[in-house]
Amino acid sequence: MTATVFLILGIVFLVVGADFLVRGASNLAAMVHISPLVIGLTVVAFGTSAPELAVSLHATFTDQAPLAVGNVVGSNICNVLLILGSSALVAPLVVAQQLIRLDVPIMIGVSGLFFLFSLDGAIGRSDGFILFLGGLTYTLFLLYQSRRESNPEVKDEYAQEYGPKEFAWSKVGIEVLAFLGGMACLVIGSQLLVNGAVTIAEALEINPLIIGLTIVALGTSLPELATSMVASFRGERDIAVGNVVGSNIFNILVVLGVTSALVPNGIAIEPSVLAFDIPVMIGVAIMCFPICFNDNLVSRWEGLLLLVYYMAYTLYLIMKSTEHDNTVMFGSALMYVIVPLTILGLTAITLRSRLSSPRSKGL
């Protein structure tokens, strides 16, 4: 009973903390005129990834490495399948060209890099430094690009979403306090969540990895869910999708990078994660490209498709935790048949749509 209370309180602290952190950081960014898309890809994405960072660091330093890895992998899968799917059901999501040209390919690339670094059974300190440097470079590039933004449509969108945000030291103090208060809540929440999750896993005799891939991943993804859903309701075109893509990039480059770089022997990767969960994460990332490229829109039916996949993945994890007889067969069908066929089908639909569009016919 106590473990469940800790788990719930941990999630509450993480959600509240991320909300304060995102609100403070977003307002500070808006004061220096950073575009909404880049705020979604950097400030909001990093803020909503802060629970993953806090939980992964705490899990790693308390000898719960499987929980840390499961948290990152599970969150990335949850971000695309559950959060992007739910947001698209609320309202079809228009996808900015920058996401298609740059950020979604980067998300696919860093997911593949994670897999390559994991082949030796661990993410070592040197791997962690490489990932973190990649995250730093990506962030600096986006900020530099945002400051040079000259597209009038982006500027109009900035004005509509944020309004005039004039720089003032009095306002800076308030936003900094909100940011620091959010960070404090994240630290407290991560401790409660990890302690509660580990206790539940031990009581039920379940591998902590499964808890990390499900309960902890969903709990730390709640800020992304709240942010993207609210952005969808408000019709904020770029933040809903940019938050998911940016958060996935930050989870691998920053969360995994910082965590593994601070641990002397790195983070061990269990064979089952390398064989199934990481490939599923890569497949989900690849799936994003044809979905976003198709008319630059994530439609409602595509959102429903993503949610169905999330339910199928969750069902596999439940079967695995209960050692169901058909677990291996179901997992193999999901990874080697259903996901590849879906990617091929979405790609074919996208190509047909592009070839039949008036622009492709020279009209």
C-alpha positions as CSV (number, residue, x, y, z in Angstrom):
1,M,0.0,0.0,0.0
2,T,2.8,2.4,1.0
3,A,4.7,1.6,-2.3
4,T,1.6,2.5,-4.3
5,V,1.2,5.8,-2.5
6,F,4.8,6.6,-3.1
7,L,4.3,5.8,-6.8
8,I,1.3,8.0,-7.2
9,L,2.9,10.9,-5.2
10,G,6.0,10.6,-7.3
11,I,4.1,10.9,-10.5
12,V,2.2,13.9,-9.1
13,F,5.4,15.7,-8.1
14,L,6.9,14.9,-11.5
15,V,3.9,16.3,-13.4
16,V,3.7,19.5,-11.2
17,G,7.4,20.0,-11.3
18,A,7.6,19.6,-15.1
19,D,4.7,22.1,-15.5
20,F,6.4,24.8,-13.5
21,L,9.7,24.1,-15.2
22,V,8.2,24.2,-18.7
23,R,6.2,27.4,-17.9
24,G,9.2,29.2,-16.5
25,A,11.6,28.1,-19.2
26,S,9.1,28.8,-22.1
27,N,8.4,32.3,-20.8
28,L,12.1,33.0,-20.5
29,A,12.7,31.8,-24.0
30,A,9.8,33.8,-25.4
31,M,11.3,36.9,-23.8
32,V,14.4,36.6,-26.0
33,H,12.2,35.9,-29.1
34,I,12.8,32.2,-29.7
35,S,10.3,30.8,-32.2
36,P,7.5,28.5,-31.0
37,L,8.8,25.5,-32.9
38,V,12.2,25.7,-31.4
39,I,10.7,26.3,-28.0
40,G,8.8,23.1,-28.5
41,L,11.9,21.2,-29.7
42,T,14.3,22.5,-27.1
43,V,12.9,24.2,-24.0
44,V,9.6,22.4,-23.7
45,A,11.1,19.1,-24.9
46,F,13.9,19.3,-22.4
47,G,11.5,20.4,-19.6
48,T,9.2,17.5,-20.2
49,S,12.2,15.1,-20.5
50,A,13.4,16.3,-17.0
51,P,11.3,13.6,-15.2
52,E,13.1,10.9,-17.3
53,L,16.5,12.5,-16.4
54,A,15.7,12.7,-12.7
55,V,14.3,9.1,-12.6
56,S,17.1,7.6,-14.7
57,L,19.8,9.3,-12.6
58,H,18.2,8.2,-9.3
59,A,17.7,4.7,-10.6
60,T,21.3,4.4,-11.8
61,F,22.9,5.6,-8.6
62,T,20.7,3.2,-6.6
63,D,21.8,0.2,-8.7
64,Q,18.6,0.0,-10.6
65,A,20.1,0.3,-14.2
66,P,17.3,-1.8,-15.8
67,L,14.8,0.7,-14.5
68,A,16.8,3.6,-16.0
69,V,17.1,2.0,-19.5
70,G,13.4,0.8,-19.5
71,N,12.4,4.4,-18.6
72,V,14.1,5.9,-21.6
73,V,13.1,3.2,-24.1
74,G,9.6,3.0,-22.8
75,S,9.1,6.7,-22.7
76,N,10.2,7.1,-26.4
77,I,7.8,4.4,-27.5
78,C,5.0,5.9,-25.3
79,N,5.7,9.5,-26.7
80,V,5.1,8.5,-30.3
81,L,2.4,5.8,-30.0
82,L,0.3,7.1,-27.0
83,I,1.0,10.8,-26.9
84,L,1.2,11.6,-30.6
85,G,-1.7,9.2,-31.3
86,S,-3.9,10.8,-28.6
87,S,-3.0,14.4,-29.7
88,A,-3.9,13.5,-33.3
89,L,-7.3,12.1,-32.3
90,V,-8.1,15.5,-30.6
91,A,-7.3,17.3,-33.8
92,P,-5.2,16.5,-36.9
93,L,-1.7,17.8,-36.4
94,V,0.0,19.9,-39.0
95,V,3.7,19.1,-39.3
96,A,6.3,21.9,-39.9
97,Q,8.7,21.3,-42.8
98,Q,11.7,21.6,-40.4
99,L,10.5,18.5,-38.5
100,I,10.3,16.5,-41.7
101,R,13.6,17.7,-43.1
102,L,15.7,17.7,-39.9
103,D,14.3,16.7,-36.6
104,V,12.4,13.4,-37.5
105,P,15.5,12.1,-39.4
106,I,17.7,13.1,-36.3
107,M,15.3,11.2,-34.0
108,I,15.6,8.1,-36.3
109,G,19.4,8.5,-36.4
110,V,20.0,8.8,-32.7
111,S,17.7,5.9,-32.1
112,G,19.9,3.8,-34.4
113,L,23.0,5.2,-32.7
114,F,21.6,4.0,-29.3
115,F,21.2,0.5,-30.8
116,L,24.8,0.5,-32.1
117,F,26.2,1.7,-28.7
118,S,24.2,-1.1,-27.0
119,L,25.6,-4.0,-29.1
120,D,28.4,-4.6,-26.6
121,G,25.9,-4.9,-23.8
122,A,26.3,-1.5,-22.2
123,I,26.3,2.2,-22.8
124,G,29.8,3.2,-21.6
125,R,31.0,6.5,-20.3
126,S,32.6,7.4,-23.7
127,D,29.3,6.6,-25.4
128,G,27.5,8.8,-22.9
129,F,29.9,11.8,-23.6
130,I,29.3,11.4,-27.3
131,L,25.6,11.3,-26.9
132,F,25.6,14.4,-24.6
133,L,27.9,16.3,-27.0
134,G,25.4,15.5,-29.7
135,G,22.5,16.8,-27.6
136,L,24.5,20.0,-26.9
137,T,25.3,20.5,-30.6
138,Y,21.7,19.9,-31.6
139,T,20.4,22.4,-29.1
140,L,22.9,25.2,-30.0
141,F,22.1,24.7,-33.7
142,L,18.3,25.1,-33.1
143,L,18.8,28.2,-31.0
144,Y,21.1,29.7,-33.6
145,Q,18.7,28.9,-36.4
146,S,15.8,30.4,-34.4
147,R,17.6,33.7,-33.9
148,R,18.0,33.9,-37.7
149,E,14.3,33.1,-38.4
150,S,12.9,35.4,-41.1
151,N,9.8,33.5,-42.2
152,P,6.8,35.9,-41.7
153,E,4.4,33.0,-41.1
154,V,6.6,31.7,-38.2
155,K,6.8,35.3,-36.8
156,D,3.0,35.6,-37.0
157,E,2.6,32.3,-35.2
158,Y,5.0,33.4,-32.5
159,A,2.9,36.6,-31.9
160,Q,-0.4,34.6,-31.8
161,E,0.9,31.9,-29.4
162,Y,3.0,34.0,-27.0
163,G,2.1,37.6,-27.6
164,P,4.4,40.4,-26.8
165,K,7.0,39.2,-24.2
166,E,9.2,42.1,-23.3
167,F,12.4,41.4,-21.4
168,A,12.2,42.6,-17.8
169,W,14.4,41.6,-14.8
170,S,11.4,41.6,-12.5
171,K,9.6,39.0,-14.7
172,V,12.9,37.0,-15.1
173,G,13.0,36.5,-11.3
174,I,9.5,35.1,-11.2
175,E,10.2,32.7,-14.1
176,V,13.5,31.6,-12.6
177,L,11.8,30.8,-9.3
178,A,9.2,28.7,-11.2
179,F,12.0,26.9,-13.0
180,L,13.9,26.1,-9.8
181,G,10.7,25.1,-7.9
182,G,9.9,22.7,-10.8
183,M,13.4,21.2,-10.6
184,A,12.9,20.6,-6.8
185,C,9.6,18.8,-7.4
186,L,11.3,16.7,-10.0
187,V,14.0,15.6,-7.6
188,I,11.5,14.7,-4.9
189,G,9.1,13.0,-7.4
190,S,11.9,10.9,-9.0
191,Q,12.9,9.5,-5.6
192,L,9.3,8.6,-4.6
193,L,8.6,7.1,-8.0
194,V,11.7,4.9,-8.2
195,N,11.3,3.7,-4.6
196,G,7.6,2.9,-5.2
197,A,8.3,1.1,-8.5
198,V,11.1,-1.0,-7.2
199,T,9.1,-2.0,-4.1
200,I,6.1,-3.0,-6.3
201,A,8.4,-5.0,-8.7
202,E,9.9,-6.9,-5.8
203,A,6.6,-7.6,-4.2
204,L,5.1,-9.0,-7.5
205,E,8.4,-10.6,-8.4
206,I,8.5,-8.8,-11.7
207,N,11.7,-7.7,-13.5
208,P,12.3,-3.9,-12.7
209,L,12.8,-3.5,-16.5
210,I,9.1,-4.3,-17.1
211,I,8.1,-1.7,-14.5
212,G,10.4,0.8,-16.2
213,L,9.0,0.1,-19.6
214,T,5.4,0.5,-18.4
215,I,4.5,2.3,-15.2
216,V,7.6,4.4,-14.8
217,A,7.7,5.2,-18.6
218,L,4.1,6.2,-18.6
219,G,4.5,8.2,-15.4
220,T,7.5,10.2,-16.7
221,S,5.7,10.7,-20.0
222,L,2.7,12.4,-18.4
223,P,4.2,15.9,-18.9
224,E,4.7,15.3,-22.6
225,L,1.1,13.9,-22.7
226,A,-0.3,17.0,-20.9
227,T,1.8,19.4,-23.0
228,S,0.9,17.9,-26.4
229,M,-2.8,17.4,-25.5
230,V,-3.1,21.1,-24.4
231,A,-1.3,22.2,-27.5
232,S,-3.6,20.2,-29.6
233,F,-6.8,21.6,-28.0
234,R,-5.4,25.1,-28.4
235,G,-4.5,24.5,-32.1
236,E,-0.8,25.2,-31.5
237,R,0.6,23.7,-34.7
238,D,4.2,23.1,-33.9
239,I,4.4,22.5,-30.1
240,A,2.3,19.3,-30.1
241,V,4.5,17.4,-32.6
242,G,7.8,19.2,-31.8
243,N,7.4,18.3,-28.1
244,V,7.2,14.6,-28.9
245,V,10.1,14.6,-31.4
246,G,12.3,16.9,-29.4
247,S,11.6,14.9,-26.2
248,N,12.6,11.6,-27.9
249,I,15.9,13.2,-29.1
250,F,16.6,14.6,-25.7
251,N,15.8,11.3,-23.9
252,I,18.5,9.5,-25.8
253,L,21.2,12.3,-26.2
254,V,20.8,14.0,-22.9
255,V,19.0,11.7,-20.4
256,L,20.9,8.5,-21.5
257,G,24.1,10.5,-22.3
258,V,24.3,12.3,-18.9
259,T,23.3,9.2,-16.9
260,S,25.8,6.8,-18.6
261,A,28.6,9.5,-18.5
262,L,28.3,9.9,-14.8
263,V,28.5,6.2,-13.9
264,P,32.0,4.7,-13.9
265,N,31.0,1.5,-15.7
266,G,28.2,2.9,-17.8
267,I,24.7,1.4,-18.0
268,A,24.2,-2.3,-18.7
269,I,21.7,-3.2,-21.4
270,E,19.8,-6.4,-20.9
271,P,19.8,-8.8,-23.9
272,S,16.0,-8.8,-24.1
273,V,16.0,-5.0,-24.4
274,L,18.6,-5.2,-27.2
275,A,16.7,-7.9,-29.0
276,F,13.2,-6.4,-28.8
277,D,12.5,-3.1,-27.1
278,I,15.2,-1.0,-28.7
279,P,14.3,-2.3,-32.2
280,V,10.6,-1.5,-31.5
281,M,11.7,2.0,-30.5
282,I,13.6,2.4,-33.8
283,G,10.6,1.0,-35.8
284,V,8.3,3.5,-34.1
285,A,10.7,6.4,-34.9
286,I,10.9,5.3,-38.5
287,M,7.1,5.1,-38.6
288,C,7.0,8.8,-37.8
289,F,8.6,9.8,-41.1
290,P,5.9,8.6,-43.6
291,I,3.2,9.6,-41.1
292,C,4.5,13.2,-40.9
293,F,5.5,13.4,-44.6
294,N,2.0,12.4,-45.8
295,D,0.4,15.8,-46.6
296,N,2.5,17.3,-43.7
297,L,-0.3,16.1,-41.4
298,V,-0.8,13.5,-38.7
299,S,-4.4,12.6,-39.3
300,R,-7.0,11.1,-36.9
301,W,-6.8,7.6,-38.5
302,E,-3.0,7.7,-38.2
303,G,-3.4,8.7,-34.5
304,L,-5.8,5.8,-34.0
305,L,-3.2,3.5,-35.6
306,L,-0.5,4.6,-33.2
307,L,-2.8,4.0,-30.2
308,V,-3.6,0.5,-31.4
309,Y,0.2,-0.2,-31.6
310,Y,0.7,1.1,-28.1
311,M,-2.0,-1.2,-26.8
312,A,-0.4,-4.1,-28.7
313,Y,3.1,-3.3,-27.2
314,T,1.6,-3.0,-23.7
315,L,-0.2,-6.3,-24.2
316,Y,3.2,-7.9,-25.1
317,L,4.8,-6.5,-21.9
318,I,1.9,-7.9,-19.8
319,M,2.3,-11.3,-21.5
320,K,6.0,-11.2,-20.9
321,S,5.6,-10.3,-17.2
322,T,3.2,-13.2,-16.7
323,E,5.3,-15.6,-18.8
324,H,2.5,-16.4,-21.2
325,D,3.1,-19.3,-23.6
326,N,2.5,-17.2,-26.7
327,T,4.8,-14.3,-25.7
328,V,7.6,-15.1,-28.1
329,M,5.3,-15.7,-31.0
330,F,3.3,-12.5,-30.4
331,G,6.5,-10.4,-30.0
332,S,8.0,-11.8,-33.2
333,A,4.9,-11.1,-35.2
334,L,4.8,-7.6,-33.8
335,M,8.4,-6.7,-34.6
336,Y,9.1,-8.7,-37.7
337,V,5.8,-8.6,-39.5
338,I,3.3,-6.0,-38.3
339,V,5.6,-3.0,-37.8
340,P,7.6,-3.5,-41.1
341,L,4.4,-4.0,-43.1
342,T,2.9,-0.9,-41.5
343,I,6.0,1.2,-42.4
344,L,5.8,-0.1,-46.0
345,G,2.1,0.6,-46.2
346,L,2.4,4.1,-44.8
347,T,5.3,4.8,-47.2
348,A,3.3,3.6,-50.2
349,I,0.3,5.8,-49.2
350,T,2.6,8.8,-48.8
351,L,4.3,8.2,-52.2
352,R,0.9,7.8,-53.9
353,S,-0.4,10.9,-52.3
354,R,2.7,12.9,-53.3
355,L,2.6,11.6,-56.9
356,S,-1.1,12.4,-57.3
357,S,-0.9,15.9,-55.8
358,P,-1.3,18.9,-58.2
359,R,2.2,20.1,-57.4
360,S,3.8,16.8,-58.6
361,K,1.9,17.1,-61.9
362,G,3.2,20.6,-62.5
363,L,-0.1,22.2,-62.0
